[in-house]
Amino acid sequence: MTEFITGVITHTPVWVWVLFIFLISRGIKARKPAIVALEKLAIIPAIFLIWDIYDLVVFRKLTVATCTLWIAGLLAGAALGYLLVKQVNTTRAAQPRSIYRQADYSALPFMLLAFGVKYVLGVMTVVSPETLQQPGMSAFAIVSGGVFAGVFLGKFTRYVRVYLSAAPQVN
């Protein structure tokens, strides 16, 4: 077992470790109230959307059922993400294209959970590709990817909505 784990870790591409460290640093930063530019807030949703679309195109057969599952996961995740930050005090900031947001304690756990699930599924794709072709596992991979991308997209949608609906705050 130790040999297997060592093999998995050593054969993980460098970009995966860089992404992991980046996500941890962003998750830790999110735990403090801050004024943040919308462009910076768009990075995490973009990462998970691109990563998931890549997985869909490369590892799945794109069918109506596949797309429907993914969109359902994406919409469910977006609703959850929106609700997670809906009640949090968020205002438009005086800085261009920026908002003031309270601490987001859900960002780091969701980033780590999303990364962990995608990492395990990625390892399974290499070690046992036939497992992920089974209907239940395939559906899990498709829906979970959509949900995680959706959570970050939902949060971003809330932040953009706050920005567009309010006058800038004067500091």
ABEGO torsion letter per residue (X at the ends): XAAAAAAAAAABBAAAAAAAAAAAAAAAAAABBBBBBAAAAAAAAAAAAAAAAAAAAAABBBBAAAAAAAAAAAAAAAAAAAAAAAABBBBBBABBGBBBBBBBAAAAAAAAAAAAAAAAAAAAAAABAAAAABAAAAAAAAAAAAAAAAAAAAAAAAAAAAAAABBBBBX
